């Protein structure tokens, strides 16, 4: 009798372990949220992002932790997100089912594909994330601005469910989407207007514009990046 019970629980335990290896399809999307309510002197235009690699770390209650990285050197693509546009589908992954106490998704940027997006004023292909808009100076002059993020910059996102809670259950037979978000407009809202007024202005022929990058208006760039990092969100739906 004891032998039979032992076999029963051994088989049950083995089935449980096997079930925790079942792959579940999770689509991966990105949104660069352009919120309403920007100051009248700022008009947001569009954001362009190039995603290089994606990594995942998941800590499960049972079945062991899960970690993977996409193939090094493989680019996921360049995406143009205009103001008001919905999230952009990027790719999908099969991850083992289970109850996840913790999920972290990370993206490393890559150089923007000039065949997808090309700007005659700036060398967009040298950067991984471009956020553009128009700034109205105190004297009324309107001038384009470009936030240009380094192509090797890494953004990490700690995920939660749509209620902002953890743990999260990933169950075989259901479909899920992980949406990662950055809020460039939200970041700009937290930047004092003096940064724009005092920014170095560049010119090309008759065009004037502001570039905020690791090479130009460096203090402005670092402060914007700090504010942008604070807007990171990741939601499992």
N, C-alpha and C positions, 0 to 999 in steps of 0.2 A: 504493500500500500504506500509506504513512504517512497519507494522507488518510483511508483507511478506518478505520485504527486510531484516528485522532483523533475521527472521528465516533462510533465504538464507545464510547470513553471519555467523550465528551461526553454521549451518551445514558445511559450507565451512571451518570454523575455526576448527571444530571438526575433519573433515577429515584430515586436515593438521597436527593436533596433533597426530592422529592415524598413519599417514604415517611416522612420525618421530620415531615411536617405532618399525618399521619394522627391523628385524635383518638382518645383512649383514655378510657373512662369511669372516673372515680375518685369513689367515694362519700366523703362527708365526715361523720364522726361525732365525738361528744364524750362524754367520760366524766369525771365528777368523783369520783375514786376515794375510797371510804370504807374505809380499811384497818382490819383488826382490830388489837387490841393497844393501844387507847387507855387512858390511866390510868383507874382506877375512878371518879375524880371527874368524868370527861367522858363524856357520852353524845351521839354525833352523831345528828342527826335526818335532815335532807335538805338538798339544795342546789338552788337555782333560778337559772338563767342565762338571760339574754336576749342573743341574738347579733344584732348589727346588721349590720356589713359584714365581709366576708372578703377577704383579699388573698393572692396567691401570687407567689413569686419562685422560678424554677427555673433553674439554670445547667447547660446541657447540654454534653456533650463535642463534639457536632456538631449543626448545625442552628440555632444561635443560642439566646439566652436567652429565657425565657418569663416574662411578668409580666401579671397582671390583677387587677382589683378588682371586687367586686360593685357593682351600681348604688348610688350614694350615696343614703341615705335609705330604702333597702329593708331591711326587717327580716327576718331568717331565722327568727325565732320565739323563744318562751319555752319552756324545758324544765325539768321537775321531775325531779330524780334523787335518789331515796331511797337510803338505805344498802343496799348489796347489789344494786342495780339495774344491769343491764348498760348498755353504751354506748347513746347516743341518736343515731339517724340524723338528720342535719340537711338535707343537700342533696347534689347531685353536680355534678361539673364534667367537661368534656371538655378534656383537656390533650394536647399533641402527644407522640407517643411519642419515646423516645430514652433515652440513658444520662445520668442526672442526677448531677452531682458534688455538687450542693447544692440543697436544697429548704427554703424557709421559708414557713410558713403563719401568717397573723396574723388575729386577730379583734378587732374593736372592739365593746364591749358596747353595749347599748341599754337603755332603760327597760323594766323587767319589766311584762308585760301583766297588768293586774289582773283580766282576765277568765279568764286561765289560772291565776293564783295571786294570792290576796288574803289578807293577814294583818291582823287587826283591831288588833294591838298596834303594828305598825310600818308606815311608809309605804313598802312594798316597791316601789311603782311609781316611786319616785324613784331607784332604784338598778338596776344591771345584773347584779349577782351577789349572791345572799343565801345564807349558810351558817348553818344553825341547829343548836342542840343544847341540852343542859341541863348546867349546871355545879353540882356539889355543893360548897358552901362548907365551910370548916374547921369551922363550927359545925353542919354537917349540913343546912342549908337548901339546897333545890334551886331554882335560878333559871335561866330560859331565857336564852340568849345568841344574838345575831344579828350576824354579820359582814356588813357591807353595803358592797359595792364600787361605786365611782363608775361611772355608766352610760356614760361615754366612755373608760373605761380600755381600753388596748390590751395584749393578750397576744400575744407572738410565739413561735413554735415552730420550732426547727430539726429537720427530719425525718431519720429513718434507717430502715433496714429492721428486720425483727423480731429480727435478731441485733445491732442497734445499729450497723450498718455503713453506709458509703457507699463508692462510688456506688450508685445504685439504677436498675434498668432498668425502664422502662415500655414494654410491648410491645403493639402492636396485636393485638386478638383476645382479650386477657385482661382480667379484672376486677380492680380494685384498690380498697382502702379506706384512707383516711388517717384515723387515729384520733388526736385530740388529747386530752391528759389534764392535769388539774390534781389535786393531792392535798391537799384541805383538812385531812383527818385527819393526814396526814404533817406538814403545816405546824403544826398545833396541838401535835403531839408535841414540837416543838422550841421551844415557848413555855413559859417558866417560869410556874409556878402563881401567882406573885405578881401577874402581870398581871391575872389573873381576880379575885384577892382585892382588889386595889386599884382595880378598875374602878368608875367611877361607875355607880350603879344608878338606873334610871328607874322611874317607876311610873305606872300608869293605873288609876284606881279602886283595886281591891284587888290588881292584878297588878304584880309587880316583874320587871324584866328588864334585861339588859345589851345596849346597842347599841355596836358597835365600827364606826365609820364615819369619813369625812373630817371630820365635825362633832362626833362624840362619842368620847371616849377615843382621842384622835388619835394619841398615841405608840404605844398598843396596836395601832391600825389600821395604822400605818406598818410596825411590826415584823411583824405578821401578813402583810401584803402582801409584804414582803421574803421571808418564809419560803415563801409560796405561789408566788412567782415561781420559786423554786428547785426546785419540783416539776414544772415544765413538761416534758411529753414529747409527741412526735409520732412515730407509727410508720406506715409504709407496709406494708400486708399484701397 
